[in-house]
Amino acid sequence: MSCGERDRAPRDLVRSRAAWLLWLLPAALVVVGLVRVEARTALWVPAFGVMGVACLLNARRCGRLHCHITGPLFLLAAIATVIDGSAWIAIATGAGTALAFGLERIRGLYVPR
């Protein structure tokens, strides 16, 4: 871990217990929405909204690279779900999230200040 990472890691919400409520529970609701089509909008809009706001907050707090990408992505997914609640939204959002984490593996966890 580099010196910059040591300074930012304590502020990183991804590394905290809050991650369960901010990302894992909402992600589980997205998965449930893939199966329960009739509940998709009711599950996905708040789930993507919580994850998006949490990512933007985390990007601001510690500069986590993937949060800079996934914050706006999740908020767009919430808006897209309101407009058209089809499965492609979760698939595209999952792909974007995977790419963001991949970029983080290449470039490092945090955005340079």
Steps between C-alpha positions, in 0.01 A plus 500: 500500500648834398518799729204664325293185542581481872369855546175433312417145609354599841248729324407236240142385562558190286729374778247569776209309649269751332584337166244229580218754512632734233588249229448133582136517611403725207690271259303205638178694429615550140549124467154437647360749247643293217276214608200690638414710197181637658704652786795613290436874499416508871822313581742650249429872527585525872778239472679677215431836667658394831802347326543806278487752783728281714754478216497875441546559873783246511667652193495834680617354834794291384527529120426132428541463123211265430264722704570789263362279222232295674340791690365667185444159339273382784305828500448469124385142555240624752371756248501244218303260719228761549481546122537135396540231766648229278782260583747668263543775762639257758714326240648827370552632853669175605729518198587864575571415863725211399691731265539758778645240736726377220627853444566523871717187482703659219524860624477455879225542755495877528491794263809723527430832670 
